[in-house]
Amino acid sequence: MRMKAKLTSKEYFVPFVLITSLFFLWGFARAILDVLNKHFQNELHISITQSSLIQVTTYLGYFLMAIPAGLFINRYGYRRGVVFGLLLFGMGALLFIPGAEAGTFYAFLGALFIIGCGLTFLETAANPYVTELGPKPTSTSRLNFSQSFNGLGCLFATFAVGQFLFSGKQEGGGSVAVPYTILGILVLVIALVFARVNLPEIKHDDGGDEKAKYGREPLLKIWHHRTFVYGLMALLAYEVAEISINSYFINFVTGQGWMSDRTASLVLTCALAFFMVGRFIGSWIMRRVLPELMLMICGIGCVVCIMLVLMNVGRLSLYALLGNYLFEAIMFPTIFSLAVRNLGSLTKSASSILMMTPVGGCGFLLMGLVADCTNLVVPFMIPLLGYVIVALFGFGLVNSSDKER
């Protein structure tokens, strides 16, 4: 146990609130993909494997743009990184209008790739920035709190967009242009706001801030930090598990004959509500408990839940799948903050590497292939392996911290 500390300080309160608002946006953008999978399967008559290209295309943007985003943010700062990311995000969302007119799956994929590039800039800037907006002991708790609004965005997306697309009143792929047009306009307005506000840049005592603005030296030096390297592997494993399950959820519960598409989108909304609540609770607990211990416990919880799903014990499998959302909620922000802890001027560069990990969302392609070749249960072996790796990362940090005492 440890003493409760303040989440942020007075001088950083406004920047903290502004940056936290962005977490809702990319939570919304990423959760829409989970609804689009089933929608395009229904409307365009494609398989699970084909629809997984939605995730592959979007998260490929993360993989390709993460390092350029880190270099840009090192050179021009957090605020300009946020603004540029919002502009790309808004442009990609508005491209759904001509995409709907074209009426082809690949037109939508092009728009999603641009959105993925924009989200990369946003997340590469916002995640490390939040960890630095207050006392170091509460950096993990602070990022979990901000990431809770990511969960709120996910919840709203699956409910509002899911009910809209599966209402039975809209026909054809063109209907998806409506939520994306609204989202695109909103994002561009927020970009205008951030272009006019002042976000203080954080200076570090290690003297590396100026060096970080130019060249590749920071990108090379971070590989000497063992916790960062292990954290990178754990974060990739988590992204494979979390994104794959979200994308596969509606296919799984409808394929089991438990519910309709529309009901499934509501149940997914409930699952994401557990996810959001889990992050709020986790943020509160980690102001008192070591984050690495919390990560290990939650990793074990996820392993147990997915093993129950693999046992295929009827509705108990569904309840276990919902419980998994509660346990996994703290994983991304906790792994991220532990991986960048004490990196100083290397933080932005480390963040850019870590933001390549959403490419793990391509794991849904593998789940789709396995499902098409076997059955709907076997693919859960993939996220099970991911959660085992996360639990081991938490165990390793707990073990090392015990030795240091």
C-alpha positions in Angstrom: 0.0 0.0 0.0 1.1 3.6 -0.5 -0.2 7.0 0.6 -2.9 8.7 -1.5 -1.4 11.6 -3.7 -3.0 14.3 -5.8 -4.0 13.4 -9.4 -2.7 16.6 -10.9 -1.5 20.1 -9.7 -3.3 23.4 -10.0 -1.0 24.7 -12.8 -1.7 21.8 -15.0 -5.4 21.5 -14.3 -6.7 23.2 -17.5 -4.3 21.3 -19.9 -5.2 18.1 -18.1 -8.9 18.7 -18.7 -8.4 19.7 -22.4 -6.2 16.7 -23.2 -8.5 14.3 -21.4 -11.4 15.4 -23.6 -9.5 14.0 -26.6 -9.6 10.5 -25.2 -13.3 10.4 -25.8 -12.8 11.1 -29.5 -10.4 8.3 -30.3 -12.4 5.9 -28.1 -15.4 6.7 -30.2 -13.5 6.3 -33.5 -12.0 3.0 -32.6 -15.2 1.5 -31.2 -17.2 2.3 -34.4 -14.9 -0.2 -36.1 -16.4 -3.0 -34.0 -19.9 -2.2 -35.3 -18.7 -1.6 -38.9 -17.4 -5.2 -39.1 -20.9 -6.8 -38.7 -22.6 -4.0 -40.7 -20.4 -4.5 -43.7 -20.7 -8.2 -43.5 -24.5 -7.8 -43.7 -24.6 -5.0 -46.3 -21.7 -6.0 -48.6 -22.0 -9.8 -48.0 -18.4 -10.3 -47.0 -16.9 -12.9 -44.6 -15.4 -12.2 -41.1 -11.9 -12.5 -42.6 -12.7 -9.9 -45.3 -14.4 -7.5 -42.8 -11.2 -7.7 -40.6 -9.5 -5.5 -43.3 -11.3 -2.6 -41.4 -9.1 -3.2 -38.4 -6.0 -4.1 -40.5 -6.3 -0.8 -42.5 -6.9 1.4 -39.6 -4.2 0.0 -37.3 -1.7 -0.2 -40.2 -2.0 3.6 -40.0 -0.7 3.4 -36.4 2.2 1.2 -37.4 3.3 3.3 -40.3 2.8 6.7 -38.8 3.9 6.2 -35.2 7.6 7.0 -35.6 6.9 10.0 -37.9 4.4 11.3 -35.3 7.0 10.9 -32.6 9.6 12.9 -34.6 7.0 15.6 -35.4 6.1 15.9 -31.7 9.7 16.0 -30.6 10.3 18.8 -33.0 7.2 20.9 -32.7 5.7 20.0 -29.4 2.6 18.3 -28.0 0.0 21.0 -29.0 0.9 21.0 -32.7 1.0 17.2 -32.7 -2.6 17.2 -31.3 -3.8 19.8 -33.9 -2.2 17.9 -36.8 -3.7 14.7 -35.6 -7.2 16.3 -35.3 -7.0 17.6 -38.9 -6.1 14.2 -40.3 -8.8 12.6 -38.2 -11.5 15.1 -39.4 -10.5 14.9 -43.0 -10.6 11.1 -42.9 -14.0 11.1 -41.3 -15.4 13.5 -44.0 -14.0 11.2 -46.7 -16.8 8.8 -45.8 -19.1 11.1 -47.8 -17.5 10.4 -51.2 -16.8 6.9 -50.0 -20.6 6.4 -49.6 -21.2 7.7 -53.1 -18.6 5.3 -54.5 -20.3 2.5 -52.6 -17.2 0.3 -52.5 -15.6 -1.4 -49.5 -12.1 -0.1 -50.5 -13.2 3.5 -50.6 -14.1 3.2 -46.9 -10.8 1.5 -46.2 -8.9 4.5 -47.6 -10.8 6.9 -45.3 -10.2 4.6 -42.3 -6.4 4.6 -43.0 -6.3 8.4 -42.9 -8.3 8.3 -39.6 -5.8 5.8 -38.2 -2.9 8.2 -39.1 -4.6 11.0 -37.4 -5.4 9.0 -34.3 -1.7 8.0 -34.1 -0.7 11.7 -33.7 -3.3 12.2 -31.1 -2.4 9.2 -29.0 1.3 9.7 -29.4 1.0 13.2 -28.0 -1.8 12.8 -25.4 -0.8 9.6 -23.6 2.7 10.7 -22.5 1.6 14.3 -22.0 -1.0 13.2 -19.4 1.6 11.2 -17.4 3.7 14.4 -17.1 0.9 16.7 -16.0 1.3 16.2 -12.3 3.2 14.3 -9.6 5.2 11.3 -10.8 3.7 8.9 -8.2 0.3 9.3 -9.7 1.2 9.2 -13.4 -0.3 5.8 -13.9 -3.5 6.7 -12.0 -3.7 9.9 -14.0 -3.5 8.1 -17.3 -6.1 5.6 -16.2 -8.4 8.4 -15.3 -8.0 10.1 -18.7 -8.3 6.7 -20.4 -11.7 6.2 -18.7 -13.1 8.8 -21.1 -11.8 6.7 -23.9 -14.1 4.0 -22.5 -17.0 6.5 -22.4 -16.4 7.2 -26.1 -16.4 3.5 -26.9 -19.6 3.0 -25.0 -21.4 5.9 -26.8 -20.1 4.7 -30.2 -21.4 1.2 -29.9 -24.7 2.3 -28.6 -25.5 5.2 -30.9 -23.9 4.0 -34.1 -24.9 0.4 -33.4 -28.6 1.2 -33.0 -28.4 3.5 -36.0 -26.8 0.9 -38.4 -28.8 -2.1 -37.1 -32.2 -0.3 -36.8 -33.5 -1.8 -40.0 -34.5 1.6 -41.4 -31.2 2.3 -43.1 -30.1 0.3 -46.2 -26.8 0.1 -48.0 -23.3 1.0 -47.0 -24.0 4.7 -47.5 -25.7 5.1 -44.2 -22.3 4.9 -42.4 -21.5 8.4 -43.8 -24.0 10.0 -41.4 -22.1 9.3 -38.1 -18.8 9.9 -39.7 -19.8 13.3 -41.1 -21.0 14.5 -37.7 -17.8 13.2 -36.2 -15.6 14.9 -38.8 -17.2 18.3 -38.3 -16.9 18.0 -34.5 -13.2 17.0 -34.7 -12.4 19.9 -37.0 -14.0 22.4 -34.6 -12.0 20.9 -31.7 -8.8 21.3 -33.8 -9.6 25.0 -34.1 -9.9 25.2 -30.3 -6.6 23.5 -29.8 -4.9 25.7 -32.4 -5.7 28.7 -30.1 -5.0 27.4 -26.6 -1.7 27.2 -24.8 -0.4 23.8 -23.7 2.8 24.1 -21.7 5.7 21.9 -22.8 7.3 19.9 -20.1 11.0 20.4 -19.5 13.2 17.6 -18.2 16.3 17.8 -16.0 18.4 15.3 -18.0 19.3 18.0 -20.6 18.1 15.9 -23.6 15.1 18.0 -24.7 17.0 19.9 -27.3 18.8 16.8 -28.6 15.4 15.1 -28.9 14.2 17.7 -31.4 16.6 16.5 -34.1 18.0 13.2 -35.3 17.4 9.6 -34.4 19.5 9.4 -31.2 16.4 9.3 -28.8 14.8 6.5 -30.9 18.0 4.4 -30.5 18.7 5.2 -26.8 15.3 4.0 -25.5 16.1 0.4 -26.4 18.7 0.3 -23.6 15.8 0.6 -21.1 14.7 -2.9 -20.3 11.3 -2.0 -18.7 10.4 -0.1 -21.9 11.3 -3.1 -24.1 9.3 -5.5 -22.0 6.5 -3.0 -21.7 6.4 -2.7 -25.5 5.9 -6.5 -25.9 3.2 -6.5 -23.2 1.4 -3.6 -24.8 1.5 -5.3 -28.2 0.1 -8.5 -26.6 -2.6 -6.5 -24.9 -3.6 -4.7 -28.1 -3.9 -8.1 -30.0 -6.2 -9.4 -27.3 -8.3 -6.3 -26.6 -8.9 -5.2 -30.2 -9.5 -8.7 -31.5 -12.1 -9.4 -28.8 -13.9 -6.1 -29.4 -14.0 -6.7 -33.2 -15.1 -10.4 -32.8 -17.7 -9.8 -30.1 -20.8 -9.3 -32.2 -19.8 -12.1 -34.5 -19.3 -14.5 -31.6 -22.5 -13.8 -29.6 -24.7 -13.8 -32.7 -23.0 -16.9 -34.2 -23.7 -18.7 -30.9 -27.4 -17.9 -31.5 -27.7 -16.0 -28.3 -29.1 -12.7 -29.7 -29.6 -10.5 -32.8 -27.1 -8.0 -34.3 -28.9 -5.1 -32.7 -29.1 -6.7 -29.3 -25.5 -7.7 -29.6 -24.5 -4.1 -30.1 -26.4 -3.2 -26.9 -24.6 -6.0 -25.0 -21.2 -4.8 -26.4 -22.2 -1.3 -25.1 -22.7 -2.9 -21.6 -19.4 -4.6 -21.9 -17.7 -1.3 -22.7 -19.5 0.2 -19.7 -17.8 -2.4 -17.5 -14.6 -1.4 -19.3 -15.1 2.3 -18.4 -16.1 1.6 -14.8 -13.0 -0.6 -14.5 -10.7 2.3 -15.5 -12.3 4.7 -13.0 -12.0 2.1 -10.2 -8.5 1.2 -11.3 -7.5 4.9 -11.3 -8.8 5.2 -7.7 -7.1 2.0 -6.5 -3.8 2.8 -8.0 -3.6 6.0 -5.9 -3.1 3.5 -3.0 -1.7 0.3 -4.6 1.3 -0.3 -6.8 0.3 -0.3 -10.5 2.4 -3.3 -11.3 0.6 -5.3 -8.6 -2.7 -4.2 -10.0 -1.6 -5.2 -13.5 -0.6 -8.7 -12.5 -3.9 -9.3 -10.7 -5.9 -8.1 -13.6 -3.8 -10.1 -16.0 -4.6 -13.3 -14.1 -8.3 -12.3 -14.0 -8.4 -12.0 -17.8 -6.7 -15.4 -18.2 -9.3 -17.0 -16.1 -12.2 -15.3 -18.0 -10.9 -16.3 -21.4 -10.3 -19.9 -20.3 -14.0 -20.1 -19.3 -14.9 -18.8 -22.7 -12.8 -21.5 -24.3 -14.5 -24.2 -22.2 -17.7 -23.2 -24.1 -20.0 -23.5 -21.1 -23.1 -21.8 -22.6 -24.2 -18.5 -21.1 -21.4 -18.7 -18.5 -19.0 -18.0 -21.4 -20.9 -14.8 -22.1 -20.6 -13.7 -18.5 -16.9 -14.5 -18.5 -16.4 -12.5 -21.6 -18.2 -9.5 -20.0 -16.1 -9.9 -16.9 -12.9 -9.8 -19.0 -13.8 -6.2 -19.9 -13.6 -5.3 -16.3 -10.2 -6.9 -15.7 -8.6 -5.6 -18.9 -9.7 -2.0 -18.4 -6.6 -0.8 -16.7 -4.1 -2.6 -18.9 -3.3 -0.1 -21.7 -2.7 3.0 -19.5 -0.9 1.0 -16.8 1.5 -0.7 -19.2 2.0 2.5 -21.1 2.9 4.6 -18.0 5.1 1.9 -16.6 7.0 1.6 -19.9 7.7 5.3 -20.1 8.4 5.8 -16.4 11.6 7.7 -15.6 12.5 8.1 -19.3 12.6 12.0 -19.1 13.4 13.5 -22.5 13.1 10.1 -24.2 9.4 10.0 -23.3 8.1 11.3 -26.6 10.2 8.9 -28.6 9.2 6.0 -26.4 5.6 7.0 -26.9 5.9 6.9 -30.7 7.3 3.3 -30.5 4.5 2.3 -28.1 1.9 3.7 -30.4 2.9 1.2 -33.1 1.3 -1.5 -31.0 -2.3 -0.9 -32.1 -1.2 -2.8 -35.2 -2.0 -5.7 -32.9 -5.6 -5.1 -34.0 -4.6 -7.0 -37.1 -4.9 -10.0 -34.8 -8.6 -9.9 -35.6 -7.6 -11.1 -39.1 -6.1 -14.2 -37.6 -9.2 -14.7 -35.4 -11.3 -14.4 -38.5 -9.2 -17.0 -40.4 -9.3 -19.4 -37.5 -13.1 -18.9 -37.1 -13.7 -19.5 -40.8 -11.6 -22.7 -40.7 -12.8 -24.1 -37.3 -15.5 -22.7 -35.1 -16.4 -19.5 -33.2 -14.7 -20.6 -29.9 -11.2 -21.7 -30.9 -10.1 -18.1 -31.9 -10.1 -17.1 -28.3 -6.7 -18.9 -27.9 -5.2 -15.8 -29.5 -6.3 -13.3 -26.8 -5.6 -15.9 -24.1 -1.9 -15.8 -25.0 -1.9 -12.0 -25.0 -3.2 -11.8 -21.5 -0.7 -14.4 -20.3 2.1 -12.1 -21.5 0.6 -9.1 -19.8 0.3 -11.0 -16.5 3.9 -12.1 -16.8 5.0 -8.5 -17.3 3.2 -7.4 -14.2 4.7 -10.3 -12.2 8.2 -9.4 -13.4 7.8 -5.8 -12.2 6.3 -6.8 -8.9 9.2 -9.3 -8.4 11.8 -6.7 -9.2 10.2 -4.0 -7.0 10.2 -6.5 -4.1 13.9 -7.1 -4.6 14.6 -3.4 -4.5 13.0 -3.0 -1.1 
